[in-house]
Amino acid sequence: MNHYETVFILNPVLSETQIEETVKKFEDFLIKNGAKMVAKENWGLKKLAYAIQHKKSGFYHLFEFTGSGEILTPYEQEFARDERVMRFLTVKLDKHAIAWAEKRRTRLKTSKA
């Protein structure tokens, strides 16, 4: 099993319900195809470095999951087909990136407490 991280940006004109539906759609896709969700983060509305589709901001989300490499192609095809998604990037994490992600999650939990 490989460890992956996906960051995706959703269109800023979406309602809260549409955002939740979109996030749930991709989470369900991963689980249905045998991936295990490690973490999921909502980074909220952020200003973009450059305009994408004439938009200057977007809702950022992060998924961290484990799974086989075979699910990546259909997973990314779903992102490409969904008009609510402006950009996405999936990367395979090495042991150092996994350790850093765990440290980041721990830091987030302690700062919220």
All heavy atoms as an XYZ file, in Angstrom:
940
protein
N       0.832     -1.187      0.000
C       0.000      0.000      0.000
C       0.877      1.251      0.000
O       1.796      1.368      0.789
C      -0.880      0.024      1.250
C      -1.949     -1.039      1.276
S      -3.160     -0.763      0.033
C      -4.613     -0.656      0.986
N       0.561      2.157     -0.889
C       1.279      3.414     -0.985
C       0.525      4.500     -0.219
O      -0.681      4.429     -0.043
C       1.423      3.830     -2.450
C       2.257      2.841     -3.232
O       3.259      2.346     -2.746
N       1.838      2.552     -4.446
N       1.249      5.500      0.186
C       0.687      6.621      0.937
C       0.616      7.828     -0.010
O       1.630      8.187     -0.598
C       1.612      6.925      2.117
C       0.919      7.504      3.295
N       0.750      6.817      4.459
C       0.349      8.713      3.493
C       0.117      7.574      5.332
N      -0.129      8.736      4.755
N      -0.560      8.432     -0.139
C      -0.766      9.550     -1.063
C      -1.388     10.741     -0.356
O      -2.008     10.602      0.694
C      -1.699      9.142     -2.215
C      -1.169      8.043     -3.080
C      -1.591      6.729     -2.903
C      -0.246      8.304     -4.085
C      -1.112      5.714     -3.697
C       0.240      7.286     -4.890
C      -0.193      6.001     -4.693
O       0.291      4.989     -5.488
N      -1.227     11.891     -0.996
C      -1.843     13.119     -0.520
C      -2.393     13.855     -1.739
O      -1.694     14.003     -2.739
C      -0.774     13.962      0.184
C      -1.286     15.140      0.933
C      -0.178     15.814      1.732
O       0.588     16.577      1.122
O      -0.069     15.544      2.943
N      -3.642     14.288     -1.655
C      -4.268     15.051     -2.733
C      -4.721     16.386     -2.194
O      -5.390     16.455     -1.164
C      -5.500     14.316     -3.314
O      -5.095     13.067     -3.842
C      -6.158     15.131     -4.413
N      -4.341     17.446     -2.873
C      -4.858     18.788     -2.579
C      -5.691     19.191     -3.782
O      -5.261     19.045     -4.923
C      -3.714     19.802     -2.357
C      -4.266     21.210     -2.170
C      -2.872     19.404     -1.167
N      -6.904     19.677     -3.517
C      -7.744     20.136     -4.616
C      -8.419     21.445     -4.254
O      -8.629     21.748     -3.092
C      -8.763     19.067     -5.055
C      -9.676     18.546     -3.979
C     -10.964     19.037     -3.846
C      -9.259     17.548     -3.118
C     -11.821     18.547     -2.873
C     -10.098     17.045     -2.149
C     -11.387     17.545     -2.023
N      -8.688     22.229     -5.302
C      -9.280     23.559     -5.130
C     -10.655     23.546     -5.781
O     -10.792     23.205     -6.958
C      -8.419     24.648     -5.793
C      -6.980     24.572     -5.299
C      -9.015     26.030     -5.540
C      -6.013     25.459     -6.072
N     -11.657     23.920     -4.990
C     -13.027     23.976     -5.483
C     -13.405     25.410     -5.828
O     -12.903     26.363     -5.223
C     -13.996     23.417     -4.433
C     -13.774     21.962     -4.038
C     -14.737     21.559     -2.929
C     -13.929     21.052     -5.226
N     -14.316     25.533     -6.778
C     -14.798     26.821     -7.250
C     -15.359     27.653     -6.089
O     -16.136     27.141     -5.280
C     -15.892     26.566     -8.301
C     -16.173     27.770     -9.132
O     -16.275     28.875     -8.640
N     -16.317     27.543    -10.425
N     -15.007     28.934     -5.986
C     -15.444     29.750     -4.854
C     -16.928     30.128     -4.881
O     -17.447     30.620     -3.879
C     -14.569     31.000     -4.958
C     -14.230     31.105     -6.390
C     -14.116     29.680     -6.869
N     -17.625     29.898     -5.976
C     -19.041     30.263     -6.046
C     -19.950     29.150     -5.524
O     -21.170     29.324     -5.483
C     -19.473     30.665     -7.486
C     -18.669     31.856     -7.966
C     -19.335     29.505     -8.439
N     -19.382     28.031     -5.105
C     -20.184     26.913     -4.601
C     -20.746     27.225     -3.217
O     -20.106     27.904     -2.410
C     -19.333     25.645     -4.521
C     -18.764     25.097     -5.819
C     -17.857     23.914     -5.531
C     -19.869     24.698     -6.761
N     -21.932     26.686     -2.943
C     -22.521     26.826     -1.612
C     -21.853     25.828     -0.668
O     -21.164     24.901     -1.104
C     -24.024     26.564     -1.666
O     -24.267     25.192     -1.933
N     -22.087     25.994      0.619
C     -21.520     25.088      1.620
C     -21.978     23.652      1.366
O     -21.193     22.709      1.468
C     -21.946     25.535      3.026
C     -21.217     24.836      4.144
C     -19.745     25.191      4.217
O     -19.385     26.339      3.947
O     -18.955     24.293      4.546
N     -23.239     23.476      0.992
C     -23.785     22.149      0.697
C     -23.091     21.526     -0.504
O     -22.741     20.341     -0.481
C     -25.306     22.237      0.418
O     -25.927     22.920      1.502
C     -25.919     20.875      0.254
N     -22.887     22.301     -1.561
C     -22.219     21.787     -2.761
C     -20.777     21.387     -2.460
O     -20.283     20.384     -2.989
C     -22.251     22.837     -3.870
C     -23.626     23.072     -4.439
C     -23.646     24.273     -5.373
O     -23.069     25.321     -5.077
N     -24.324     24.120     -6.504
N     -20.111     22.151     -1.613
C     -18.733     21.828     -1.229
C     -18.713     20.500     -0.478
O     -17.901     19.620     -0.775
C     -18.123     22.960     -0.381
C     -17.931     24.204     -1.238
C     -16.799     22.524      0.245
C     -17.597     25.448     -0.456
N     -19.609     20.350      0.492
C     -19.669     19.113      1.273
C     -19.971     17.912      0.383
O     -19.376     16.843      0.553
C     -20.726     19.229      2.380
C     -20.333     20.176      3.487
C     -21.465     20.460      4.458
O     -22.531     19.786      4.383
O     -21.294     21.352      5.301
N     -20.894     18.076     -0.570
C     -21.234     16.994     -1.492
C     -20.025     16.588     -2.342
O     -19.780     15.399     -2.566
C     -22.375     17.417     -2.423
C     -23.722     17.496     -1.769
C     -24.779     18.119     -2.675
O     -24.461     18.514     -3.828
O     -25.934     18.236     -2.218
N     -19.291     17.579     -2.811
C     -18.126     17.305     -3.658
C     -17.046     16.574     -2.863
O     -16.481     15.575     -3.338
C     -17.557     18.615     -4.237
O     -18.609     19.327     -4.894
C     -16.434     18.350     -5.217
N     -16.755     17.044     -1.666
C     -15.740     16.405     -0.818
C     -16.167     14.973     -0.509
O     -15.363     14.035     -0.608
C     -15.510     17.220      0.468
C     -14.637     16.461      1.453
C     -14.885     18.570      0.134
N     -17.429     14.784     -0.166
C     -17.945     13.436      0.148
C     -17.858     12.520     -1.073
O     -17.521     11.342     -0.952
C     -19.386     13.531      0.631
C     -20.012     12.203      0.979
C     -20.635     12.231      2.334
C     -21.290     10.928      2.706
N     -20.373      9.828      2.867
N     -18.121     13.056     -2.257
C     -18.055     12.268     -3.493
C     -16.663     11.665     -3.672
O     -16.518     10.467     -3.945
C     -18.389     13.153     -4.694
C     -18.117     12.512     -6.031
C     -18.264     13.510     -7.156
C     -17.702     12.973     -8.456
N     -17.761     13.930     -9.541
N     -15.631     12.480     -3.497
C     -14.267     11.985     -3.703
C     -13.812     11.076     -2.563
O     -13.090     10.109     -2.793
C     -13.307     13.149     -3.914
C     -13.540     13.841     -5.227
C     -14.069     15.111     -5.270
C     -13.266     13.204     -6.421
C     -14.316     15.743     -6.488
C     -13.503     13.812     -7.641
C     -14.032     15.094     -7.670
N     -14.252     11.364     -1.349
C     -13.927     10.493     -0.223
C     -14.584      9.120     -0.422
O     -13.934      8.085     -0.244
C     -14.408     11.129      1.081
C     -14.046     10.340      2.308
C     -14.490     11.017      3.590
O     -15.215     12.027      3.535
O     -14.108     10.520      4.661
N     -15.852      9.110     -0.807
C     -16.553      7.849     -1.059
C     -15.907      7.067     -2.199
O     -15.826      5.837     -2.151
C     -18.029      8.111     -1.380
C     -18.816      8.583     -0.171
O     -18.306      8.462      0.967
O     -19.940      9.101     -0.360
N     -15.448      7.771     -3.236
C     -14.785      7.115     -4.360
C     -13.548      6.356     -3.878
O     -13.321      5.211     -4.258
C     -14.394      8.142     -5.425
C     -13.738      7.530     -6.625
C     -14.494      7.078     -7.693
C     -12.357      7.376     -6.687
C     -13.895      6.486     -8.794
C     -11.749      6.794     -7.777
C     -12.518      6.343     -8.841
N     -12.744      7.010     -3.031
C     -11.535      6.357     -2.517
C     -11.880      5.133     -1.684
O     -11.299      4.054     -1.869
C     -10.722      7.349     -1.681
C      -9.969      8.424     -2.447
C      -9.378      9.441     -1.484
C      -8.884      7.805     -3.302
N     -12.818      5.279     -0.770
C     -13.182      4.181      0.125
C     -13.770      3.015     -0.672
O     -13.437      1.854     -0.426
C     -14.155      4.679      1.209
C     -13.413      5.654      2.139
C     -14.746      3.523      2.001
C     -14.296      6.437      3.071
N     -14.624      3.332     -1.649
C     -15.254      2.293     -2.477
C     -14.209      1.502     -3.257
O     -14.380      0.314     -3.520
C     -16.253      2.947     -3.435
C     -17.063      1.958     -4.262
C     -17.987      2.679     -5.201
C     -17.186      2.969     -6.439
N     -17.877      3.574     -7.534
N     -13.104      2.150     -3.605
C     -12.059      1.492     -4.387
C     -10.917      0.942     -3.529
O      -9.826      0.696     -4.027
C     -11.517      2.458     -5.446
C     -12.523      2.651     -6.561
O     -12.716      1.768     -7.375
N     -13.184      3.796     -6.571
N     -11.163      0.775     -2.240
C     -10.216      0.086     -1.371
C      -9.167      0.943     -0.704
O      -8.268      0.408     -0.060
N      -9.261      2.254     -0.821
C      -8.290      3.120     -0.147
C      -8.732      3.346      1.303
O      -9.909      3.230      1.636
C      -8.184      4.452     -0.862
N      -7.780      3.676      2.141
C      -8.074      3.964      3.545
C      -7.727      5.434      3.801
O      -6.596      5.854      3.561
C      -7.240      3.062      4.446
C      -7.451      3.297      5.926
C      -6.608      2.340      6.752
C      -6.709      2.671      8.209
N      -5.721      3.640      8.657
N      -8.708      6.200      4.264
C      -8.482      7.615      4.561
C      -7.640      7.729      5.830
O      -7.968      7.134      6.857
C      -9.805      8.350      4.763
C     -10.640      8.489      3.513
S      -9.871      9.446      2.206
C      -9.937     11.075      2.878
N      -6.557      8.478      5.748
C      -5.695      8.723      6.904
C      -6.104     10.038      7.549
O      -6.270     10.132      8.769
C      -4.207      8.764      6.491
C      -3.330      9.139      7.666
C      -3.792      7.429      5.901
N      -6.303     11.065      6.730
C      -6.695     12.376      7.244
C      -7.377     13.160      6.143
O      -7.176     12.901      4.954
C      -5.471     13.144      7.742
N      -8.185     14.118      6.571
C      -8.807     15.015      5.606
C      -8.891     16.372      6.276
O      -9.219     16.466      7.458
C     -10.128     14.405      5.164
C     -11.343     15.135      5.345
C     -12.522     14.347      4.819
C     -13.643     14.505      5.808
N     -14.922     14.084      5.348
N      -8.530     17.405      5.526
C      -8.495     18.757      6.081
C      -9.207     19.725      5.148
O      -9.076     19.638      3.934
C      -7.047     19.230      6.266
C      -6.246     18.411      7.240
C      -4.792     18.835      7.307
O      -4.459     19.962      6.868
O      -3.977     18.034      7.786
N      -9.929     20.641      5.754
C     -10.571     21.722      5.020
C      -9.772     22.980      5.333
O      -9.775     23.457      6.466
C     -12.029     21.871      5.482
C     -12.726     23.036      4.838
O     -12.143     23.796      4.070
N     -13.987     23.198      5.157
N      -9.075     23.501      4.342
C      -8.244     24.680      4.550
C      -9.019     25.975      4.328
O      -8.492     27.059      4.534
C      -7.028     24.649      3.640
C      -6.048     23.558      3.976
C      -6.016     22.785      5.100
C      -4.949     23.123      3.175
N      -4.980     21.896      5.044
C      -4.301     22.080      3.870
C      -4.465     23.499      1.944
C      -3.193     21.431      3.376
C      -3.349     22.845      1.438
C      -2.720     21.829      2.161
N     -10.242     25.862      3.841
C     -11.097     27.031      3.675
C     -10.819     27.809      2.391
O     -10.100     27.372      1.506
N     -11.415     28.994      2.333
C     -11.285     29.867      1.172
C      -9.946     30.596      1.233
O      -9.633     31.240      2.228
C     -12.436     30.885      1.152
C     -12.510     31.798     -0.056
C     -12.839     31.004     -1.313
C     -13.574     32.865      0.169
N      -9.167     30.461      0.181
C      -7.848     31.101      0.116
C      -7.703     31.833     -1.208
O      -8.259     31.437     -2.218
C      -6.744     30.054      0.233
C      -6.766     29.278      1.518
C      -5.371     29.074      2.001
C      -5.370     28.304      3.287
N      -5.287     29.134      4.447
N      -6.912     32.893     -1.166
C      -6.612     33.653     -2.376
C      -5.615     32.865     -3.220
O      -4.671     32.276     -2.697
C      -6.007     35.003     -1.974
C      -5.787     35.929     -3.132
C      -5.331     37.291     -2.650
C      -5.184     38.197     -3.835
N      -3.871     38.760     -3.974
N      -5.842     32.827     -4.519
C      -4.956     32.109     -5.430
C      -3.772     32.987     -5.830
O      -3.877     34.214     -5.863
C      -5.725     31.693     -6.689
C      -6.947     30.808     -6.475
C      -7.704     30.636     -7.787
C      -6.551     29.461     -5.910
N      -2.665     32.371     -6.156
C      -1.479     33.107     -6.606
C      -1.721     33.738     -7.975
O      -1.152     34.772     -8.296
C      -0.276     32.182     -6.655
N      -2.555     33.091     -8.778
C      -2.911     33.615    -10.102
C      -4.345     33.179    -10.398
O      -4.839     32.206     -9.822
C      -1.945     33.105    -11.180
C      -1.838     31.612    -11.252
C      -2.684     30.865    -12.077
C      -0.892     30.923    -10.498
C      -2.591     29.487    -12.142
C      -0.799     29.552    -10.553
C      -1.649     28.838    -11.376
O      -1.561     27.473    -11.443
N      -4.998     33.864    -11.287
C      -6.394     33.560    -11.609
C      -6.508     32.216    -12.326
O      -5.729     31.900    -13.213
C      -6.989     34.660    -12.466
N      -7.488     31.433    -11.901
C      -7.825     30.165    -12.550
C      -9.292     30.273    -12.948
O     -10.139     30.534    -12.102
C      -7.634     28.967    -11.603
C      -6.199     28.888    -11.102
C      -8.046     27.668    -12.289
C      -5.968     27.827    -10.041
N      -9.585     30.109    -14.215
C     -10.947     30.221    -14.736
C     -11.566     31.569    -14.318
O     -12.719     31.640    -13.918
C     -11.824     29.065    -14.241
C     -11.336     27.709    -14.648
C     -12.101     26.582    -13.976
O     -12.985     26.796    -13.167
N     -11.730     25.364    -14.323
N     -10.779     32.611    -14.370
C     -11.177     33.976    -14.027
C     -11.576     34.130    -12.557
O     -12.259     35.083    -12.191
C     -12.308     34.475    -14.929
C     -11.985     34.381    -16.385
N     -11.053     35.190    -16.983
C     -12.437     33.552    -17.351
C     -10.958     34.878    -18.270
N     -11.792     33.875    -18.516
N     -11.163     33.204    -11.684
C     -11.448     33.263    -10.251
C     -10.148     33.586     -9.529
O      -9.088     33.106     -9.893
C     -11.996     31.924     -9.747
C     -13.162     31.355    -10.525
C     -14.441     32.056    -10.204
C     -15.660     31.371    -10.751
N     -15.773     31.310    -12.203
N     -10.259     34.396     -8.478
C      -9.065     34.797     -7.731
C      -8.949     34.082     -6.380
O      -8.000     34.308     -5.635
C      -9.078     36.299     -7.518
C      -8.948     37.078     -8.815
C      -8.847     38.554     -8.523
C      -9.018     39.409     -9.707
N      -8.086     39.608    -10.669
N      -9.920     33.221     -6.053
C      -9.872     32.471     -4.803
C     -10.516     31.108     -5.012
O     -11.141     30.856     -6.045
C     -10.598     33.235     -3.683
O     -11.961     33.411     -4.026
N     -10.358     30.232     -4.019
C     -10.935     28.892     -4.110
C     -10.918     28.219     -2.753
O     -10.184     28.614     -1.848
N     -11.752     27.192     -2.614
C     -11.816     26.418     -1.378
C     -10.835     25.260     -1.475
O     -10.961     24.400     -2.336
C     -13.237     25.873     -1.154
C     -14.240     26.924     -0.816
C     -15.122     27.388     -1.777
C     -14.309     27.458      0.459
C     -16.055     28.365     -1.474
C     -15.235     28.438      0.769
C     -16.114     28.895     -0.193
N      -9.853     25.249     -0.581
C      -8.807     24.229     -0.580
C      -9.182     23.073      0.346
O      -9.681     23.299      1.457
C      -7.483     24.820     -0.078
C      -6.719     25.614     -1.098
C      -7.184     26.838     -1.557
C      -5.512     25.148     -1.595
C      -6.468     27.575     -2.480
C      -4.784     25.874     -2.521
C      -5.273     27.086     -2.957
O      -4.557     27.808     -3.876
N      -8.909     21.852     -0.118
C      -9.115     20.648      0.686
C      -7.931     19.716      0.486
O      -7.325     19.697     -0.579
C     -10.402     19.921      0.267
C     -11.637     20.629      0.701
N     -12.238     20.408      1.909
C     -12.371     21.575      0.093
C     -13.296     21.184      2.020
N     -13.394     21.909      0.925
N      -7.638     18.935      1.535
C      -6.536     17.982      1.481
C      -7.046     16.613      1.919
O      -7.771     16.511      2.911
C      -5.406     18.425      2.410
C      -4.247     17.441      2.537
C      -2.939     18.154      2.331
C      -4.267     16.744      3.875
N      -6.703     15.583      1.159
C      -6.950     14.194      1.530
C      -5.607     13.511      1.670
O      -4.743     13.642      0.810
C      -7.720     13.436      0.444
C      -9.192     13.733      0.359
C      -9.932     13.212     -0.680
C      -9.841     14.501      1.294
C     -11.283     13.452     -0.789
C     -11.196     14.763      1.197
C     -11.928     14.229      0.156
N      -5.436     12.753      2.744
C      -4.270     11.891      2.892
C      -4.821     10.473      2.998
O      -5.711     10.212      3.813
C      -3.490     12.277      4.148
C      -2.154     11.609      4.266
C      -1.403     12.034      5.508
O      -1.587     13.164      5.978
O      -0.624     11.202      6.003
N      -4.324      9.573      2.153
C      -4.882      8.227      2.114
C      -3.838      7.207      1.713
O      -2.785      7.549      1.191
C      -6.077      8.163      1.147
C      -5.746      8.516     -0.275
C      -5.474      7.527     -1.208
C      -5.721      9.834     -0.703
C      -5.182      7.849     -2.524
C      -5.430     10.175     -2.015
C      -5.156      9.174     -2.926
N      -4.143      5.943      2.003
C      -3.298      4.838      1.562
C      -4.110      3.986      0.603
O      -5.326      3.846      0.755
C      -2.824      3.964      2.743
O      -3.958      3.441      3.421
C      -1.955      4.744      3.699
N      -3.436      3.429     -0.383
C      -4.115      2.587     -1.360
C      -3.147      2.120     -2.422
O      -1.977      2.504     -2.429
N      -3.661      1.310     -3.333
C      -2.822      0.834     -4.418
C      -2.735      1.907     -5.500
O      -3.615      2.763     -5.616
C      -3.391     -0.463     -5.009
O      -4.594     -0.188     -5.683
N      -1.685      1.854     -6.278
C      -1.489      2.826     -7.340
C      -2.513      2.713     -8.456
O      -2.686      3.639     -9.244
N      -3.216      1.591     -8.515
C      -4.194      1.362     -9.572
C      -5.405      2.275     -9.485
O      -6.074      2.506    -10.482
C      -4.651     -0.105     -9.538
C      -3.537     -1.087     -9.767
C      -3.892     -2.502     -9.336
O      -5.016     -2.725     -8.844
O      -3.026     -3.374     -9.485
N      -5.697      2.790     -8.294
C      -6.888      3.645     -8.164
C      -6.629      5.086     -8.592
O      -7.570      5.852     -8.766
C      -7.458      3.630     -6.724
C      -6.484      4.278     -5.738
C      -7.849      2.250     -6.302
C      -7.073      4.525     -4.378
N      -5.366      5.460     -8.777
C      -5.050      6.858     -9.077
C      -5.606      7.340    -10.407
O      -6.136      8.455    -10.489
C      -3.543      7.096     -9.044
C      -2.906      7.105     -7.661
C      -1.437      7.462     -7.765
C      -3.616      8.029     -6.715
N      -5.501      6.541    -11.447
C      -5.980      6.982    -12.759
C      -7.482      7.270    -12.747
O      -7.895      8.369    -13.119
C      -5.611      5.964    -13.853
O      -4.190      5.829    -13.869
C      -6.101      6.418    -15.215
N      -8.335      6.331    -12.287
C      -9.770      6.666    -12.257
C     -10.096      7.783    -11.268
O     -10.998      8.591    -11.511
C     -10.447      5.357    -11.852
C      -9.386      4.460    -11.362
C      -8.095      4.942    -11.929
N      -9.338      7.853    -10.173
C      -9.538      8.907     -9.163
C      -9.278     10.281     -9.784
O     -10.092     11.194     -9.651
C      -8.586      8.621     -7.993
C      -8.562      9.638     -6.878
C      -9.697      9.958     -6.166
C      -7.360     10.243     -6.503
C      -9.643     10.858     -5.114
C      -7.292     11.131     -5.465
C      -8.445     11.439     -4.763
O      -8.395     12.336     -3.730
N      -8.171     10.419    -10.493
C      -7.849     11.705    -11.107
C      -8.756     12.012    -12.295
O      -9.023     13.171    -12.574
C      -6.373     11.749    -11.488
C      -5.493     11.783    -10.243
C      -4.037     12.069    -10.525
O      -3.569     11.789    -11.652
O      -3.380     12.566     -9.607
N      -9.261     10.990    -12.970
C     -10.235     11.223    -14.038
C     -11.516     11.827    -13.474
O     -12.124     12.698    -14.094
C     -10.551      9.918    -14.780
C      -9.474      9.490    -15.723
C      -9.748      8.135    -16.364
O     -10.595      7.371    -15.892
N      -9.022      7.848    -17.431
N     -11.910     11.382    -12.288
C     -13.098     11.958    -11.634
C     -12.879     13.441    -11.346
O     -13.784     14.257    -11.528
C     -13.418     11.219    -10.334
C     -14.062      9.879    -10.531
C     -15.437      9.974    -11.190
O     -16.258     10.821    -10.793
O     -15.674      9.182    -12.121
N     -11.699     13.800    -10.879
C     -11.382     15.210    -10.631
C     -11.456     16.013    -11.927
O     -12.014     17.100    -11.965
C      -9.984     15.372    -10.021
C      -9.944     15.226     -8.533
C      -9.297     14.161     -7.948
C     -10.554     16.161     -7.708
C      -9.246     14.034     -6.567
C     -10.510     16.041     -6.323
C      -9.860     14.964     -5.757
N     -10.873     15.468    -12.989
C     -10.834     16.179    -14.266
C     -12.234     16.383    -14.844
O     -12.499     17.392    -15.503
C      -9.958     15.419    -15.251
N     -13.125     15.456    -14.599
C     -14.484     15.537    -15.148
C     -15.404     16.447    -14.345
O     -16.433     16.882    -14.851
C     -15.106     14.144    -15.176
C     -14.512     13.254    -16.217
C     -15.211     11.911    -16.207
N     -14.578     11.022    -17.161
C     -14.354      9.743    -16.942
N     -14.724      9.184    -15.814
N     -13.764      9.012    -17.868
N     -15.078     16.690    -13.090
C     -15.966     17.463    -12.216
C     -15.727     18.955    -12.418
O     -14.638     19.462    -12.141
C     -15.727     17.076    -10.758
C     -16.848     17.516     -9.844
O     -17.396     18.609    -10.062
O     -17.170     16.758     -8.910
N     -16.730     19.664    -12.868
C     -16.584     21.098    -13.159
C     -16.450     21.952    -11.901
O     -16.050     23.111    -11.979
C     -17.765     21.588    -13.996
C     -19.100     21.440    -13.304
C     -20.280     21.652    -14.237
O     -20.140     21.425    -15.438
O     -21.336     22.040    -13.725
N     -16.749     21.392    -10.741
C     -16.607     22.141     -9.484
C     -15.151     22.234     -9.047
O     -14.793     23.080     -8.238
C     -17.443     21.482     -8.385
C     -18.934     21.455     -8.712
C     -19.698     20.628     -7.732
N     -19.393     19.210     -7.947
C     -20.102     18.207     -7.431
N     -21.142     18.462     -6.665
N     -19.775     16.955     -7.671
N     -14.301     21.334     -9.588
C     -12.886     21.302     -9.219
C     -12.093     22.168    -10.193
O     -12.136     21.971    -11.397
C     -12.354     19.848     -9.239
C     -10.867     19.814     -8.931
C     -13.130     18.987     -8.266
N     -11.357     23.142     -9.649
C     -10.560     24.022    -10.487
C      -9.161     23.451    -10.734
O      -8.628     23.561    -11.831
C     -10.460     25.411     -9.836
C     -11.806     26.108     -9.789
S     -11.888     27.595     -8.755
C     -10.400     28.440     -9.032
N      -8.547     22.874     -9.708
C      -7.218     22.261     -9.810
C      -7.119     21.131     -8.800
O      -7.786     21.147     -7.762
C      -6.093     23.259     -9.493
C      -5.840     24.303    -10.538
C      -5.038     23.734    -11.701
N      -4.562     24.764    -12.582
C      -5.259     25.337    -13.537
N      -6.509     25.018    -13.724
N      -4.728     26.250    -14.322
N      -6.233     20.170     -9.075
C      -5.970     19.084     -8.133
C      -4.553     18.592     -8.359
O      -3.995     18.736     -9.445
C      -6.972     17.937     -8.296
C      -6.899     17.260     -9.629
C      -6.093     16.157     -9.824
C      -7.632     17.734    -10.702
C      -6.016     15.541    -11.063
C      -7.570     17.119    -11.947
C      -6.757     16.017    -12.126
N      -3.983     18.029     -7.313
C      -2.644     17.452     -7.401
C      -2.548     16.309     -6.400
O      -2.854     16.488     -5.220
C      -1.567     18.493     -7.094
C      -0.128     17.990     -7.111
C       0.278     17.583     -8.524
C       0.809     19.041     -6.574
N      -2.141     15.140     -6.882
C      -1.932     13.979     -6.026
C      -0.453     13.624     -6.063
O       0.138     13.552     -7.138
C      -2.762     12.769     -6.508
O      -4.136     13.132     -6.505
C      -2.559     11.560     -5.603
N       0.128     13.432     -4.886
C       1.540     13.056     -4.798
C       1.680     11.825     -3.906
O       0.912     11.631     -2.966
C       2.431     14.199     -4.248
C       2.482     15.356     -5.205
C       1.973     14.654     -2.892
N       2.671     11.004     -4.241
C       3.005      9.844     -3.411
C       3.982     10.323     -2.339
O       4.972     10.984     -2.646
C       3.637      8.758     -4.268
C       3.976      7.502     -3.509
C       4.554      6.454     -4.445
C       4.998      5.248     -3.654
N       5.650      4.265     -4.530
N       3.691      9.984     -1.090
C       4.530     10.439      0.012
C       5.613      9.409      0.317
O       5.338      8.209      0.361
C       3.674     10.664      1.266
C       2.530     11.666      1.136
C       1.768     11.755      2.450
C       3.039     13.029      0.731
N       6.831      9.902      0.539
C       7.904      9.020      0.984
C       7.900      9.002      2.514
O       7.071      9.658      3.151
C       9.259      9.446      0.417
C       9.694     10.827      0.893
O       9.011     11.432      1.738
O      10.733     11.310      0.404
N       8.816      8.277      3.130
C       8.805      8.133      4.591
C       9.003      9.469      5.307
O       8.431      9.691      6.367
C       9.850      7.113      5.046
C      11.286      7.522      4.779
C      12.252      6.459      5.233
C      13.668      6.926      4.960
N      14.658      5.953      5.370
N       9.755     10.377      4.714
C       9.981     11.678      5.345
C       8.722     12.541      5.270
O       8.382     13.230      6.224
C      11.157     12.391      4.678
C      12.425     11.598      4.727
N      13.100     11.342      5.894
C      13.123     10.981      3.747
C      14.169     10.602      5.639
N      14.207     10.365      4.331
N       8.041     12.494      4.136
C       6.804     13.263      3.970
C       5.705     12.714      4.876
O       4.903     13.480      5.424
C       6.352     13.238      2.515
N       5.663     11.393      5.068
C       4.672     10.789      5.964
C       4.918     11.261      7.394
O       3.982     11.636      8.107
C       4.714      9.247      5.869
C       4.258      8.793      4.481
C       3.871      8.603      6.955
C       4.514      7.320      4.193
N       6.180     11.260      7.815
C       6.526     11.724      9.164
C       6.166     13.200      9.341
O       5.626     13.602     10.379
C       8.009     11.510      9.433
N       6.434     14.018      8.321
C       6.106     15.437      8.392
C       4.594     15.631      8.481
O       4.113     16.472      9.240
C       6.666     16.174      7.173
C       6.446     17.642      7.257
C       7.247     18.565      7.872
C       5.343     18.379      6.713
N       6.710     19.820      7.746
C       5.533     19.735      7.044
C       4.213     18.025      5.991
C       4.636     20.722      6.677
C       3.321     19.011      5.615
C       3.536     20.345      5.957
N       3.825     14.864      7.706
C       2.359     14.971      7.723
C       1.807     14.594      9.097
O       0.880     15.245      9.601
C       1.754     14.090      6.638
N       2.363     13.560      9.719
C       1.931     13.173     11.065
C       2.225     14.278     12.066
O       1.406     14.589     12.922
C       2.629     11.875     11.491
C       2.123     10.654     10.768
C       2.933      9.401     11.072
O       3.841      9.444     11.950
O       2.672      8.381     10.429
N       3.398     14.891     11.937
C       3.778     15.992     12.821
C       2.830     17.181     12.644
O       2.400     17.811     13.606
C       5.222     16.418     12.511
C       5.952     17.015     13.693
C       7.360     17.462     13.334
C       8.225     16.297     12.893
N       9.605     16.706     12.608
N       2.485     17.473     11.385
C       1.571     18.579     11.082
C       0.184     18.317     11.684
O      -0.415     19.206     12.287
C       1.455     18.773      9.573
C       0.632     19.996      9.181
C       0.310     20.045      7.717
N      -0.683     19.013      7.434
C      -0.629     18.178      6.420
N       0.345     18.221      5.554
N      -1.565     17.270      6.247
N      -0.309     17.076     11.550
C      -1.616     16.721     12.120
C      -1.614     16.853     13.637
O      -2.559     17.359     14.228
C      -2.019     15.307     11.714
C      -2.529     15.200     10.306
C      -3.248     13.883     10.074
N      -2.494     12.709     10.468
C      -1.610     12.073      9.694
N      -1.377     12.512      8.464
N      -0.981     11.006     10.117
N      -0.535     16.405     14.272
C      -0.416     16.501     15.716
C      -0.414     17.962     16.165
O      -1.084     18.336     17.117
C       0.883     15.805     16.210
O       0.890     14.482     15.725
C       0.984     15.826     17.721
N       0.314     18.800     15.406
C       0.374     20.216     15.719
C      -1.001     20.864     15.574
O      -1.399     21.702     16.379
C       1.373     20.900     14.787
C       1.987     22.139     15.357
C       3.092     22.723     14.496
N       3.872     21.739     13.782
C       4.129     21.794     12.462
N       3.684     22.790     11.755
N       4.838     20.865     11.879
N      -1.753     20.465     14.551
C      -3.095     21.005     14.343
C      -4.025     20.608     15.488
O      -4.834     21.419     15.933
C      -3.675     20.519     13.013
C      -3.156     21.194     11.761
C      -3.704     20.483     10.516
C      -3.550     22.662     11.734
N      -3.924     19.356     15.941
C      -4.785     18.889     17.023
C      -4.498     19.638     18.315
O      -5.410     20.016     19.030
C      -4.597     17.387     17.253
C      -5.229     16.541     16.172
C      -4.966     15.079     16.448
C      -5.446     14.229     15.289
N      -5.101     12.815     15.468
N      -3.209     19.857     18.617
C      -2.861     20.529     19.872
C      -3.205     22.024     19.814
O      -3.556     22.611     20.827
C      -1.362     20.361     20.210
O      -0.576     20.853     19.113
C      -1.034     18.922     20.490
N      -3.140     22.620     18.635
C      -3.465     24.053     18.545
C      -4.967     24.286     18.637
O      -5.406     25.356     19.056
C      -2.921     24.647     17.245
O      -3.603     24.123     16.130
N      -5.782     23.288     18.258
C      -7.240     23.418     18.357
C      -7.752     23.133     19.758
O      -8.840     23.538     20.120
C      -7.925     22.479     17.349
C      -7.771     22.908     15.934
C      -8.515     21.983     15.003
C      -8.349     22.440     13.562
N      -9.046     21.555     12.630
N      -6.968     22.402     20.539
C      -7.408     22.022     21.897
C      -7.303     23.152     22.871
O      -6.932     24.218     22.696
C      -6.568     20.851     22.392
